[in-house]
Amino acid sequence: MSEVQRTTVGYPGGLSARYRWGGSSSADSVFGLSEGGGALTDHVELAGGDPVRMCRAELRAEGPLGQWTARFASPIFDAPEGLLWDTQMQLVVKYGFRVYGLAARTGELIWSHLSGTPVVAVLGSPRIDHVIVQSEVETVAIGPAGETRWRVAQSDVVAAAEMLGGTLTLTSYGGDVAALDPATGQPLR
């Protein structure tokens, strides 16, 4: 995919994020539109592999306390997505196989988590003290410093995950639905 994709997201507290991403060998196109000002951090080394051949993404964040830019790399094409974990003042971004916990005000990397399969979703709630990283075959609860709180393997490939009414609902590619307690990872019936 050679065309650069774009999206803009407004988060609570006045934080605005502009995401740009492209396919393999797209760094020049993705980064050719980079804006100046604020800190710039490239997390390409966390993705491993040849950075020239990787898919690339850039996040430009602006808020009341300043602006910053973070760059990411992935061996697979993916759209980056972020979740503002407001109780921890972190912007949690998923891209490919990795999730990044960034300080919302500065973009500083606080933690990162590598999954064995692509990350489907990152979910959070002020009612739980961790974020949930849902990959295709595993659900992991990550604490504010990047520590694993609990982990649950899935028996089928997860295509979608959502949290509603205190329930983490996972839908498989085959259409099966599983419900977990987002605080503990225990199955709900």
N, C-alpha and C positions, 0 to 999 in steps of 0.2 A: 504494500500500500504506500504510494508515494505522496499523496495529498496529506497535508498537515490538518489534523482535526483540532477543534477548539471548543471549549465550553467555559462559561463563567458561572461561579457559584457565590452567593452571598451567605455568610454565616452570621449567627448572632454576635452582638457586640461590635458590629461595624467591620468585621474582617471580610474582605473580598478576595476571591481567588480566581485566577485565570489559568486554566490548564491548556497546554498544547502538547500534542503527541503525534508520532508517525511510526511507520513500519521500520524494518531493518534498514540500516545505512541512511537514516533520515536525519541525523544530527544537524547537518548544515541547514536543512529546511526548517526544522523545529526551532533551533537556536538562532536562526538568522533574524528573527523578530524580537529578540530579547530586549527588554527595557533596562535602562541604566538606573542606578540608585539602590542602596541597600546591599546587604550581604548576598553573595552568590556562592552556593555550595553544590558540587556535583558528586552524587553518590554512586557513580558508575562502578567504582571498585567493589561495592557490595554485591553487584549482580554477577561478577565473574565473567569469564569469556572475553571475546574480542570486542572492545567498545565500538569499533567502527561498524561491526555487523549487527550490533544490538538495536532493538527498537528503543526509541528514546522519548522521554516526556519532560516537560518543564512546568513548574508551578510558580506563578508569580503571586505573592500575597501582599496585600496592603491593608493596614488597619490604623486606628487612631495613634498607635505608638511607633509607626514606621512601616517599612517595606522590606521584603526579602524575596529571594528566588532560590528554588531547589530544583535540581535536575536528577532524573532517575533513568535507569536502564533495565531492559528486560529481554530475555531470549525469545519471548513470544509477543505477538501484537496484543495489546490490551489498552483499554481506556482507563486512565488513572481516576480514582475517586477518593474523596476525603470525607472525614467525619470530624467535626469539632467536638472534642471531648472537653467540654467547658469546665467541669469540676477540676480537671487536671491542667487546664490551659494548654492542651496539646491538639494539634491538627494531625490526625491519624490518616495516612494516605496509603492506599493499596495500589500496587502496580505490578502486574505479572505474578511472580512467585513470592514477592516480598511486601511487607507492611512496614511503614516508617512512622515512628512517633516523633513528631517535630514540635518544638516549642512554638506555640501559636504567635507569640510576639516577635520572635527573632529568627525562626526557621532552624534553630540549632537542633541537631539530631540527638534525641534523648535515648532512643532504642530502635532496633529493627528486628524483625522476625522473618525468617526464611521458611517457607512452606515447601513440601515435597511436590505439591501440585498447585495449579493456578488458584489464586485467591478469588473467591466468588463475591464476598461481601465483608465489610467491617461494620459492626453494629455496636451501639452503646446506649446507655440510659443513665440518668442521674440516680436511679434506684439500685444500680449495681456498681461495685468498686473496680471494675475492669472493663475492657472492651472485648468483644468477641470477634475473632478472626475465623471466618468460614472459608475453608478451601474446598476443593472438589471432594475430598475424602476424609477430612478431619475438621473438628470444631475445637478451637483453642481459646481459652480465656487468658488475656494478657493484662498484667497489672501496670501501674503507672511508671515503673522503672524498667519495663520490658520483661518482667518475670512471668513464667507460666504458672497460672493459678490452678487450672485443670485442663484436661485434654480428653476428647472423646473421638474415637475412630468411627467412621460411618461405613455401613455395609454396602452402600450403593453410591454412585457419583451424584453429588449434590449440585443442582442447577440453580437453585434460588434459596435465599434465607431471608427471614424477616422477623422482627420482634413486635408483637402486638399483645396487649392485655397481659403482660407478664409471662408470655410464652415465646420461646424461640421456635419458629416453625421452619423446618427444612423440607424442601421438595426435591425429589430425585429426578433424574432425566426420564425415568420410567413412569413418573407421576405419583410415586408413593410419597406420603407425608409423614414426617416424624415430628414430635413435639418434645422439647427439652426445657428444663428450668434454666433460664439464663444465668442465675446466680450460682448454680452448682453443677450444671451439665447433666443432671439426672433426668431420665426419661419421665415424661408426664403421660398419664393415660386419660 
